[in-house]
Amino acid sequence: LIMVTSFTRFVIAFSILRAGIGLQSTPANLILISLSLFMTFYVMAPTFDQAWNTGVKPLMDNQITQGEAFEKISGPFRDFMLHNVRDKDFDLFADLARERGQTVSRETVDLRILVPAFMISEIRRGFEIGFLIVLPFLVIDLIVATVTMAMGMMMLPPT
């Protein structure tokens, strides 16, 4: 369930931010994961609410079968993934499915095709966000290195 949310994007971006600042283990991985988890809860709240109200709650009240519940629960996540998957990644997995003889369209795509395409998209977006966050730190490092070299300082003392 966690891989069909924006959790991957947050974890990658926060990990790259930590490395970009120059910290190896601060904040701890537990903090990064917790922060990513709660950011995911915030972003995914409408999807979670819709899945709960249309699928889980009727299933617990014995109004629908497990098969119907799965379809109703996966519907909001399917919509979220379709909205956020990159077309290039979706087309890659759709083409692989077509090579095996399956018919694929965006409206009726199987989760076996949509989930890996979405995961690849989230990994890419996480790295893009991480790069954009780290880029200012890189520029600052280059400016400081240039200024110190211009002043004739080959190395800065550690104290």
C-alpha positions, -999 to 999 in steps of 0.1 A, spaced: 0 0 0 28 24 8 43 21 -27 11 35 -43 14 67 -24 39 96 -26 60 82 2 89 72 -21 92 107 -34 94 122 1 120 96 14 143 102 -16 140 140 -15 147 141 23 176 117 20 192 137 -8 186 169 13 204 153 42 234 143 20 234 177 4 237 195 37 267 173 44 252 153 72 256 115 72 234 103 99 216 134 113 186 134 113 184 97 118 167 75 93 138 71 117 131 108 116 133 109 78 109 80 75 85 94 101 85 128 84 80 112 50 52 91 64 33 121 79 38 142 48 24 112 28 -6 111 51 -12 148 45 -9 145 7 -29 113 5 -57 122 30 -84 128 3 -75 95 -14 -75 76 20 -109 92 29 -125 82 -4 -111 47 -2 -124 43 34 -159 57 27 -164 38 -6 -148 5 2 -137 -3 38 -167 11 56 -193 -8 35 -172 -40 37 -171 -37 75 -209 -32 75 -213 -63 53 -229 -43 25 -205 -54 -2 -183 -85 -9 -145 -85 -6 -141 -84 -44 -163 -54 -46 -145 -38 -17 -111 -43 -35 -124 -26 -66 -138 3 -46 -108 7 -24 -83 5 -53 -103 30 -74 -91 62 -56 -56 49 -56 -58 41 -93 -71 76 -100 -42 91 -79 -16 70 -97 -30 78 -132 -30 115 -124 7 113 -112 23 88 -134 46 101 -162 33 93 -196 67 79 -207 68 55 -177 32 44 -183 39 39 -220 69 18 -212 50 -7 -191 20 -6 -214 42 -15 -244 57 -44 -223 22 -56 -216 12 -53 -253 42 -75 -262 26 -102 -241 -7 -98 -259 -26 -77 -234 -47 -48 -244 -40 -17 -224 -57 17 -221 -54 44 -195 -90 40 -184 -90 2 -178 -53 -4 -170 -45 -33 -148 -27 -25 -115 1 -49 -125 10 -23 -151 1 9 -133 19 3 -100 54 -3 -114 50 27 -138 39 49 -109 68 36 -87 93 45 -114 78 79 -118 79 86 -81 116 75 -79 124 99 -108 104 128 -93 121 122 -59 155 125 -75 145 156 -95 132 173 -63 164 162 -44 186 176 -71 167 209 -71 170 211 -33 208 203 -34 216 226 -63 218 258 -42 242 241 -17 264 232 -46 264 268 -59 273 281 -24 302 256 -22 315 267 -56 313 304 -47 331 298 -13 358 277 -30 363 304 -57 365 332 -32 389 314 -9 411 304 -38 411 341 -50 423 351 -15 452 327 -18 438 302 7 443 267 -5 426 251 25 405 265 53 416 255 88 390 232 105 388 255 135 
